[in-house]
Amino acid sequence: MSCQHLKEATDHAPLSAYEGGCPPCVAAGFDDWVHLRLCLSCGLVACCDSSPRQHMSAHFAAERHPVMRSFEPGEAWRWCFEDHQIG
């Protein structure tokens, strides 16, 4: 099955600084995120599901923005939360 969300998603400029790690984690005083992700709907940078607080999944649950991409150097894969597909 083809995912329309992945087809329509375009890169979005990050809304938050990311050099210091996951902005929501940093703001709360944590430094144990694993990888960063970028929401392709709004540009939020947040930590992945391997991180303790899973901020990108929490963002999807709250905002229903369907597609994120890896924000790690050299990675460009995307994930659709709605359809559970990688692209």
Backbone as XML, in Angstrom:
<?xml version="1.0"?>
<chain id="A" units="angstrom">
  <residue number="1" name="MET">
    <atom name="N" x="0.843" y="-1.182" z="0.000"/>
    <atom name="CA" x="0.000" y="0.000" z="0.000"/>
    <atom name="C" x="0.892" y="1.251" z="0.000"/>
  </residue>
  <residue number="2" name="SER">
    <atom name="N" x="0.539" y="2.202" z="-0.816"/>
    <atom name="CA" x="1.308" y="3.433" z="-0.924"/>
    <atom name="C" x="0.777" y="4.475" z="0.063"/>
  </residue>
  <residue number="3" name="CYS">
    <atom name="N" x="1.672" y="5.197" z="0.679"/>
    <atom name="CA" x="1.296" y="6.190" z="1.684"/>
    <atom name="C" x="1.244" y="7.583" z="1.067"/>
  </residue>
  <residue number="4" name="GLN">
    <atom name="N" x="0.068" y="8.159" z="1.039"/>
    <atom name="CA" x="-0.117" y="9.494" z="0.475"/>
    <atom name="C" x="0.603" y="10.552" z="1.315"/>
  </residue>
  <residue number="5" name="HIS">
    <atom name="N" x="0.650" y="10.364" z="2.620"/>
    <atom name="CA" x="1.337" y="11.330" z="3.490"/>
    <atom name="C" x="2.813" y="11.442" z="3.122"/>
  </residue>
  <residue number="6" name="LEU">
    <atom name="N" x="3.463" y="10.288" z="2.887"/>
    <atom name="CA" x="4.874" y="10.304" z="2.512"/>
    <atom name="C" x="5.069" y="10.964" z="1.157"/>
  </residue>
  <residue number="7" name="LYS">
    <atom name="N" x="4.151" y="10.732" z="0.217"/>
    <atom name="CA" x="4.255" y="11.326" z="-1.116"/>
    <atom name="C" x="4.136" y="12.845" z="-1.062"/>
  </residue>
  <residue number="8" name="GLU">
    <atom name="N" x="3.265" y="13.342" z="-0.176"/>
    <atom name="CA" x="2.986" y="14.777" z="-0.123"/>
    <atom name="C" x="3.921" y="15.562" z="0.794"/>
  </residue>
  <residue number="9" name="ALA">
    <atom name="N" x="4.618" y="14.886" z="1.695"/>
    <atom name="CA" x="5.472" y="15.580" z="2.670"/>
    <atom name="C" x="6.678" y="16.217" z="1.987"/>
  </residue>
  <residue number="10" name="THR">
    <atom name="N" x="6.973" y="17.433" z="2.379"/>
    <atom name="CA" x="8.160" y="18.121" z="1.888"/>
    <atom name="C" x="9.006" y="18.535" z="3.084"/>
  </residue>
  <residue number="11" name="ASP">
    <atom name="N" x="10.280" y="18.706" z="2.851"/>
    <atom name="CA" x="11.152" y="19.116" z="3.945"/>
    <atom name="C" x="10.708" y="20.455" z="4.506"/>
  </residue>
  <residue number="12" name="HIS">
    <atom name="N" x="10.886" y="20.596" z="5.770"/>
    <atom name="CA" x="10.488" y="21.801" z="6.486"/>
    <atom name="C" x="11.709" y="22.297" z="7.236"/>
  </residue>
  <residue number="13" name="ALA">
    <atom name="N" x="11.932" y="23.574" z="7.230"/>
    <atom name="CA" x="13.046" y="24.140" z="7.991"/>
    <atom name="C" x="12.783" y="23.935" z="9.482"/>
  </residue>
  <residue number="14" name="PRO">
    <atom name="N" x="13.792" y="23.557" z="10.235"/>
    <atom name="CA" x="13.596" y="23.366" z="11.675"/>
    <atom name="C" x="13.182" y="24.660" z="12.368"/>
  </residue>
  <residue number="15" name="LEU">
    <atom name="N" x="12.229" y="24.550" z="13.279"/>
    <atom name="CA" x="11.760" y="25.701" z="14.046"/>
    <atom name="C" x="12.614" y="25.969" z="15.277"/>
  </residue>
  <residue number="16" name="SER">
    <atom name="N" x="13.357" y="24.949" z="15.696"/>
    <atom name="CA" x="14.103" y="25.084" z="16.942"/>
    <atom name="C" x="15.568" y="24.741" z="16.719"/>
  </residue>
  <residue number="17" name="ALA">
    <atom name="N" x="16.400" y="25.288" z="17.564"/>
    <atom name="CA" x="17.825" y="24.960" z="17.502"/>
    <atom name="C" x="17.988" y="23.487" z="17.845"/>
  </residue>
  <residue number="18" name="TYR">
    <atom name="N" x="18.964" y="22.856" z="17.273"/>
    <atom name="CA" x="19.149" y="21.437" z="17.536"/>
    <atom name="C" x="20.589" y="21.069" z="17.839"/>
  </residue>
  <residue number="19" name="GLU">
    <atom name="N" x="21.499" y="21.996" z="17.738"/>
    <atom name="CA" x="22.909" y="21.684" z="17.963"/>
    <atom name="C" x="23.152" y="21.108" z="19.356"/>
  </residue>
  <residue number="20" name="GLY">
    <atom name="N" x="22.337" y="21.542" z="20.325"/>
    <atom name="CA" x="22.501" y="21.080" z="21.695"/>
    <atom name="C" x="21.700" y="19.845" z="22.016"/>
  </residue>
  <residue number="21" name="GLY">
    <atom name="N" x="21.013" y="19.263" z="21.024"/>
    <atom name="CA" x="20.229" y="18.060" z="21.248"/>
    <atom name="C" x="18.745" y="18.317" z="21.111"/>
  </residue>
  <residue number="22" name="CYS">
    <atom name="N" x="17.960" y="17.465" z="21.730"/>
    <atom name="CA" x="16.505" y="17.571" z="21.659"/>
    <atom name="C" x="16.045" y="18.787" z="22.457"/>
  </residue>
  <residue number="23" name="PRO">
    <atom name="N" x="15.479" y="19.799" z="21.809"/>
    <atom name="CA" x="15.075" y="21.003" z="22.533"/>
    <atom name="C" x="14.125" y="20.751" z="23.717"/>
  </residue>
  <residue number="24" name="PRO">
    <atom name="N" x="13.077" y="19.901" z="23.578"/>
    <atom name="CA" x="12.235" y="19.658" z="24.750"/>
    <atom name="C" x="12.994" y="18.992" z="25.905"/>
  </residue>
  <residue number="25" name="CYS">
    <atom name="N" x="13.916" y="18.078" z="25.597"/>
    <atom name="CA" x="14.723" y="17.451" z="26.653"/>
    <atom name="C" x="15.624" y="18.478" z="27.332"/>
  </residue>
  <residue number="26" name="VAL">
    <atom name="N" x="16.315" y="19.280" z="26.514"/>
    <atom name="CA" x="17.224" y="20.296" z="27.058"/>
    <atom name="C" x="16.455" y="21.260" z="27.958"/>
  </residue>
  <residue number="27" name="ALA">
    <atom name="N" x="15.269" y="21.684" z="27.506"/>
    <atom name="CA" x="14.464" y="22.621" z="28.292"/>
    <atom name="C" x="14.063" y="22.034" z="29.645"/>
  </residue>
  <residue number="28" name="ALA">
    <atom name="N" x="13.910" y="20.707" z="29.697"/>
    <atom name="CA" x="13.519" y="20.039" z="30.942"/>
    <atom name="C" x="14.720" y="19.572" z="31.761"/>
  </residue>
  <residue number="29" name="GLY">
    <atom name="N" x="15.935" y="19.849" z="31.259"/>
    <atom name="CA" x="17.139" y="19.497" z="32.002"/>
    <atom name="C" x="17.668" y="18.089" z="31.742"/>
  </residue>
  <residue number="30" name="PHE">
    <atom name="N" x="17.222" y="17.447" z="30.663"/>
    <atom name="CA" x="17.688" y="16.097" z="30.334"/>
    <atom name="C" x="18.708" y="16.143" z="29.209"/>
  </residue>
  <residue number="31" name="ASP">
    <atom name="N" x="19.606" y="15.154" z="29.199"/>
    <atom name="CA" x="20.604" y="15.071" z="28.134"/>
    <atom name="C" x="20.761" y="13.635" z="27.632"/>
  </residue>
  <residue number="32" name="ASP">
    <atom name="N" x="19.724" y="12.827" z="27.764"/>
    <atom name="CA" x="19.829" y="11.410" z="27.422"/>
    <atom name="C" x="19.017" y="10.999" z="26.195"/>
  </residue>
  <residue number="33" name="TRP">
    <atom name="N" x="18.755" y="11.940" z="25.257"/>
    <atom name="CA" x="18.094" y="11.584" z="24.015"/>
    <atom name="C" x="19.039" y="10.728" z="23.190"/>
  </residue>
  <residue number="34" name="VAL">
    <atom name="N" x="18.492" y="9.992" z="22.222"/>
    <atom name="CA" x="19.304" y="9.098" z="21.397"/>
    <atom name="C" x="19.517" y="9.684" z="20.000"/>
  </residue>
  <residue number="35" name="HIS">
    <atom name="N" x="18.433" y="9.923" z="19.261"/>
    <atom name="CA" x="18.508" y="10.488" z="17.915"/>
    <atom name="C" x="17.458" y="11.580" z="17.774"/>
  </residue>
  <residue number="36" name="LEU">
    <atom name="N" x="17.687" y="12.468" z="16.819"/>
    <atom name="CA" x="16.750" y="13.558" z="16.586"/>
    <atom name="C" x="15.910" y="13.302" z="15.340"/>
  </residue>
  <residue number="37" name="ARG">
    <atom name="N" x="14.680" y="13.825" z="15.373"/>
    <atom name="CA" x="13.731" y="13.723" z="14.271"/>
    <atom name="C" x="13.186" y="15.116" z="13.969"/>
  </residue>
  <residue number="38" name="LEU">
    <atom name="N" x="12.734" y="15.313" z="12.731"/>
    <atom name="CA" x="12.187" y="16.593" z="12.280"/>
    <atom name="C" x="10.770" y="16.376" z="11.778"/>
  </residue>
  <residue number="39" name="CYS">
    <atom name="N" x="9.817" y="17.094" z="12.332"/>
    <atom name="CA" x="8.431" y="17.041" z="11.863"/>
    <atom name="C" x="8.351" y="17.771" z="10.528"/>
  </residue>
  <residue number="40" name="LEU">
    <atom name="N" x="7.827" y="17.094" z="9.507"/>
    <atom name="CA" x="7.754" y="17.714" z="8.188"/>
    <atom name="C" x="6.511" y="18.576" z="8.017"/>
  </residue>
  <residue number="41" name="SER">
    <atom name="N" x="5.654" y="18.638" z="9.006"/>
    <atom name="CA" x="4.504" y="19.541" z="8.957"/>
    <atom name="C" x="4.822" y="20.906" z="9.542"/>
  </residue>
  <residue number="42" name="CYS">
    <atom name="N" x="5.569" y="20.924" z="10.653"/>
    <atom name="CA" x="5.788" y="22.201" z="11.338"/>
    <atom name="C" x="7.251" y="22.531" z="11.629"/>
  </residue>
  <residue number="43" name="GLY">
    <atom name="N" x="8.158" y="21.572" z="11.478"/>
    <atom name="CA" x="9.568" y="21.849" z="11.700"/>
    <atom name="C" x="10.068" y="21.592" z="13.110"/>
  </residue>
  <residue number="44" name="LEU">
    <atom name="N" x="9.237" y="21.027" z="13.976"/>
    <atom name="CA" x="9.693" y="20.723" z="15.334"/>
    <atom name="C" x="10.821" y="19.699" z="15.284"/>
  </residue>
  <residue number="45" name="VAL">
    <atom name="N" x="11.865" y="19.940" z="16.043"/>
    <atom name="CA" x="12.941" y="18.968" z="16.223"/>
    <atom name="C" x="12.722" y="18.330" z="17.589"/>
  </residue>
  <residue number="46" name="ALA">
    <atom name="N" x="12.745" y="16.992" z="17.631"/>
    <atom name="CA" x="12.505" y="16.285" z="18.888"/>
    <atom name="C" x="13.172" y="14.914" z="18.833"/>
  </residue>
  <residue number="47" name="CYS">
    <atom name="N" x="13.222" y="14.258" z="19.987"/>
    <atom name="CA" x="13.919" y="12.968" z="20.084"/>
    <atom name="C" x="13.063" y="11.799" z="19.600"/>
  </residue>
  <residue number="48" name="CYS">
    <atom name="N" x="13.744" y="10.713" z="19.271"/>
    <atom name="CA" x="13.134" y="9.518" z="18.688"/>
    <atom name="C" x="12.543" y="8.584" z="19.742"/>
  </residue>
  <residue number="49" name="ASP">
    <atom name="N" x="11.953" y="7.491" z="19.254"/>
    <atom name="CA" x="11.335" y="6.512" z="20.154"/>
    <atom name="C" x="12.340" y="5.684" z="20.941"/>
  </residue>
  <residue number="50" name="SER">
    <atom name="N" x="13.595" y="5.711" z="20.568"/>
    <atom name="CA" x="14.621" y="5.028" z="21.372"/>
    <atom name="C" x="15.051" y="5.888" z="22.557"/>
  </residue>
  <residue number="51" name="SER">
    <atom name="N" x="14.624" y="7.123" z="22.568"/>
    <atom name="CA" x="14.927" y="8.046" z="23.667"/>
    <atom name="C" x="13.901" y="7.867" z="24.790"/>
  </residue>
  <residue number="52" name="PRO">
    <atom name="N" x="14.289" y="8.141" z="26.026"/>
    <atom name="CA" x="13.372" y="7.916" z="27.157"/>
    <atom name="C" x="12.048" y="8.671" z="27.066"/>
  </residue>
  <residue number="53" name="ARG">
    <atom name="N" x="12.047" y="9.898" z="26.566"/>
    <atom name="CA" x="10.823" y="10.688" z="26.576"/>
    <atom name="C" x="10.074" y="10.693" z="25.240"/>
  </residue>
  <residue number="54" name="GLN">
    <atom name="N" x="10.649" y="10.167" z="24.184"/>
    <atom name="CA" x="9.981" y="9.983" z="22.886"/>
    <atom name="C" x="9.181" y="11.216" z="22.452"/>
  </residue>
  <residue number="55" name="HIS">
    <atom name="N" x="9.856" y="12.352" z="22.432"/>
    <atom name="CA" x="9.161" y="13.600" z="22.145"/>
    <atom name="C" x="8.522" y="13.674" z="20.757"/>
  </residue>
  <residue number="56" name="MET">
    <atom name="N" x="9.120" y="13.045" z="19.727"/>
    <atom name="CA" x="8.497" y="13.131" z="18.403"/>
    <atom name="C" x="7.193" y="12.336" z="18.363"/>
  </residue>
  <residue number="57" name="SER">
    <atom name="N" x="7.152" y="11.180" z="18.978"/>
    <atom name="CA" x="5.885" y="10.429" z="19.031"/>
    <atom name="C" x="4.842" y="11.179" z="19.843"/>
  </residue>
  <residue number="58" name="ALA">
    <atom name="N" x="5.269" y="11.830" z="20.907"/>
    <atom name="CA" x="4.338" y="12.637" z="21.716"/>
    <atom name="C" x="3.806" y="13.806" z="20.883"/>
  </residue>
  <residue number="59" name="HIS">
    <atom name="N" x="4.666" y="14.382" z="20.059"/>
    <atom name="CA" x="4.241" y="15.473" z="19.173"/>
    <atom name="C" x="3.172" y="14.972" z="18.195"/>
  </residue>
  <residue number="60" name="PHE">
    <atom name="N" x="3.394" y="13.804" z="17.615"/>
    <atom name="CA" x="2.380" y="13.241" z="16.713"/>
    <atom name="C" x="1.059" y="13.008" z="17.451"/>
  </residue>
  <residue number="61" name="ALA">
    <atom name="N" x="1.126" y="12.461" z="18.642"/>
    <atom name="CA" x="-0.093" y="12.192" z="19.421"/>
    <atom name="C" x="-0.865" y="13.478" z="19.711"/>
  </residue>
  <residue number="62" name="ALA">
    <atom name="N" x="-0.142" y="14.553" z="19.966"/>
    <atom name="CA" x="-0.786" y="15.825" z="20.307"/>
    <atom name="C" x="-1.256" y="16.600" z="19.074"/>
  </residue>
  <residue number="63" name="GLU">
    <atom name="N" x="-0.450" y="16.607" z="18.026"/>
    <atom name="CA" x="-0.708" y="17.474" z="16.866"/>
    <atom name="C" x="-1.212" y="16.741" z="15.626"/>
  </residue>
  <residue number="64" name="ARG">
    <atom name="N" x="-1.026" y="15.432" z="15.591"/>
    <atom name="CA" x="-1.434" y="14.598" z="14.456"/>
    <atom name="C" x="-0.698" y="14.950" z="13.164"/>
  </residue>
  <residue number="65" name="HIS">
    <atom name="N" x="0.509" y="15.475" z="13.268"/>
    <atom name="CA" x="1.336" y="15.710" z="12.085"/>
    <atom name="C" x="1.896" y="14.351" z="11.667"/>
  </residue>
  <residue number="66" name="PRO">
    <atom name="N" x="1.570" y="13.866" z="10.474"/>
    <atom name="CA" x="1.814" y="12.465" z="10.151"/>
    <atom name="C" x="3.245" y="12.055" z="9.819"/>
  </residue>
  <residue number="67" name="VAL">
    <atom name="N" x="4.061" y="12.956" z="9.236"/>
    <atom name="CA" x="5.365" y="12.518" z="8.724"/>
    <atom name="C" x="6.513" y="13.247" z="9.400"/>
  </residue>
  <residue number="68" name="MET">
    <atom name="N" x="7.513" y="12.459" z="9.797"/>
    <atom name="CA" x="8.766" y="13.013" z="10.302"/>
    <atom name="C" x="9.887" y="12.372" z="9.512"/>
  </residue>
  <residue number="69" name="ARG">
    <atom name="N" x="11.045" y="12.994" z="9.604"/>
    <atom name="CA" x="12.226" y="12.378" z="8.994"/>
    <atom name="C" x="13.351" y="12.375" z="10.011"/>
  </residue>
  <residue number="70" name="SER">
    <atom name="N" x="14.318" y="11.498" z="9.742"/>
    <atom name="CA" x="15.500" y="11.477" z="10.592"/>
    <atom name="C" x="16.207" y="12.819" z="10.458"/>
  </residue>
  <residue number="71" name="PHE">
    <atom name="N" x="16.699" y="13.333" z="11.552"/>
    <atom name="CA" x="17.454" y="14.582" z="11.536"/>
    <atom name="C" x="18.910" y="14.312" z="11.907"/>
  </residue>
  <residue number="72" name="GLU">
    <atom name="N" x="19.336" y="13.082" z="11.673"/>
    <atom name="CA" x="20.715" y="12.682" z="11.922"/>
    <atom name="C" x="21.547" y="12.936" z="10.666"/>
  </residue>
  <residue number="73" name="PRO">
    <atom name="N" x="22.801" y="13.349" z="10.827"/>
    <atom name="CA" x="23.659" y="13.589" z="9.662"/>
    <atom name="C" x="23.738" y="12.358" z="8.758"/>
  </residue>
  <residue number="74" name="GLY">
    <atom name="N" x="23.555" y="12.580" z="7.453"/>
    <atom name="CA" x="23.663" y="11.506" z="6.474"/>
    <atom name="C" x="22.426" y="10.633" z="6.334"/>
  </residue>
  <residue number="75" name="GLU">
    <atom name="N" x="21.362" y="10.907" z="7.096"/>
    <atom name="CA" x="20.137" y="10.121" z="7.003"/>
    <atom name="C" x="19.007" y="10.986" z="6.438"/>
  </residue>
  <residue number="76" name="ALA">
    <atom name="N" x="18.201" y="10.396" z="5.561"/>
    <atom name="CA" x="17.093" y="11.141" z="4.964"/>
    <atom name="C" x="15.784" y="10.351" z="4.977"/>
  </residue>
  <residue number="77" name="TRP">
    <atom name="N" x="15.752" y="9.219" z="5.658"/>
    <atom name="CA" x="14.528" y="8.401" z="5.648"/>
    <atom name="C" x="13.407" y="9.117" z="6.400"/>
  </residue>
  <residue number="78" name="ARG">
    <atom name="N" x="12.188" y="8.754" z="6.034"/>
    <atom name="CA" x="10.988" y="9.360" z="6.617"/>
    <atom name="C" x="10.109" y="8.270" z="7.207"/>
  </residue>
  <residue number="79" name="TRP">
    <atom name="N" x="9.234" y="8.659" z="8.113"/>
    <atom name="CA" x="8.295" y="7.737" z="8.742"/>
    <atom name="C" x="6.924" y="8.402" z="8.811"/>
  </residue>
  <residue number="80" name="CYS">
    <atom name="N" x="5.901" y="7.642" z="8.391"/>
    <atom name="CA" x="4.523" y="8.110" z="8.514"/>
    <atom name="C" x="3.896" y="7.436" z="9.721"/>
  </residue>
  <residue number="81" name="PHE">
    <atom name="N" x="3.550" y="8.224" z="10.730"/>
    <atom name="CA" x="2.906" y="7.698" z="11.937"/>
    <atom name="C" x="1.511" y="7.169" z="11.631"/>
  </residue>
  <residue number="82" name="GLU">
    <atom name="N" x="0.792" y="7.811" z="10.716"/>
    <atom name="CA" x="-0.585" y="7.416" z="10.397"/>
    <atom name="C" x="-0.635" y="6.028" z="9.770"/>
  </residue>
  <residue number="83" name="ASP">
    <atom name="N" x="0.217" y="5.811" z="8.760"/>
    <atom name="CA" x="0.174" y="4.572" z="7.987"/>
    <atom name="C" x="1.251" y="3.558" z="8.396"/>
  </residue>
  <residue number="84" name="HIS">
    <atom name="N" x="2.080" y="3.918" z="9.352"/>
    <atom name="CA" x="3.145" y="3.029" z="9.830"/>
    <atom name="C" x="4.012" y="2.547" z="8.669"/>
  </residue>
  <residue number="85" name="GLN">
    <atom name="N" x="4.461" y="3.507" z="7.853"/>
    <atom name="CA" x="5.298" y="3.194" z="6.705"/>
    <atom name="C" x="6.542" y="4.057" z="6.696"/>
  </residue>
  <residue number="86" name="ILE">
    <atom name="N" x="7.616" y="3.447" z="6.208"/>
    <atom name="CA" x="8.868" y="4.169" z="6.051"/>
    <atom name="C" x="9.000" y="4.556" z="4.585"/>
  </residue>
  <residue number="87" name="GLY">
    <atom name="N" x="9.631" y="5.663" z="4.343"/>
    <atom name="CA" x="9.798" y="6.102" z="2.966"/>
    <atom name="C" x="11.049" y="6.906" z="2.778"/>
  </residue>
</chain>
